[in-house]
Amino acid sequence: MEIYTLLREFADSWMLLFLFVFFVGMVLWVLTGRSKSYRDTAEMIFRHDDKPLSDEESDR
């Protein structure tokens, strides 16, 4: 069996299943709320969009 055929069969079956399970897992992880600590980090860029950073907040 050629290596291309072997890799093609692997990609068509097991890798497709793995990627589907990974995608569903990521969607469930986001929807269940376990990603809240990451959301706070991601929103840090937009935290002071309305007003400048105050002096006491800049000391942190």
C-alpha positions as CSV (number, residue, x, y, z in Angstrom):
1,M,0.0,0.0,0.0
2,E,1.3,3.4,-0.9
3,I,1.9,6.0,1.8
4,Y,-0.4,8.5,0.0
5,T,-3.3,6.0,0.1
6,L,-2.7,5.2,3.7
7,L,-2.7,8.8,4.7
8,R,-5.7,9.5,2.6
9,E,-7.7,6.7,4.3
10,F,-6.6,8.0,7.7
11,A,-7.6,11.6,6.9
12,D,-11.0,10.5,5.5
13,S,-11.9,8.4,8.6
14,W,-10.2,9.0,11.9
15,M,-8.9,12.5,11.4
16,L,-12.4,13.6,10.3
17,L,-13.9,12.1,13.4
18,F,-11.2,13.6,15.6
19,L,-11.8,17.1,14.2
20,F,-15.5,16.8,14.5
21,V,-15.2,15.8,18.2
22,F,-12.7,18.6,18.8
23,F,-15.1,21.2,17.2
24,V,-18.1,20.0,19.3
25,G,-15.9,20.0,22.4
26,M,-14.8,23.6,21.8
27,V,-18.4,24.7,21.2
28,L,-19.6,23.1,24.4
29,W,-16.7,24.5,26.4
30,V,-17.6,28.0,25.3
31,L,-21.3,27.6,25.9
32,T,-21.0,26.0,29.3
33,G,-19.1,29.1,30.6
34,R,-15.8,27.4,31.5
35,S,-14.0,30.0,29.4
36,K,-14.9,33.0,31.5
37,S,-11.3,33.5,32.7
38,Y,-10.1,33.6,29.1
39,R,-12.9,36.1,28.2
40,D,-11.7,38.6,30.8
41,T,-8.2,38.4,29.4
42,A,-9.5,38.8,25.8
43,E,-11.6,41.9,26.7
44,M,-8.6,43.6,28.4
45,I,-7.8,45.5,25.2
46,F,-11.2,47.2,25.2
47,R,-11.4,47.9,29.0
48,H,-10.6,51.6,28.7
49,D,-12.2,52.4,25.4
50,D,-14.5,55.1,26.9
51,K,-12.1,57.0,29.1
52,P,-8.4,57.1,29.8
53,L,-6.8,55.0,32.4
54,S,-6.9,56.6,35.9
55,D,-3.7,57.0,38.0
56,E,-4.7,54.4,40.6
57,E,-5.4,51.8,37.9
58,S,-2.1,52.5,36.2
59,D,-0.1,51.6,39.3
60,R,-1.1,47.9,39.0
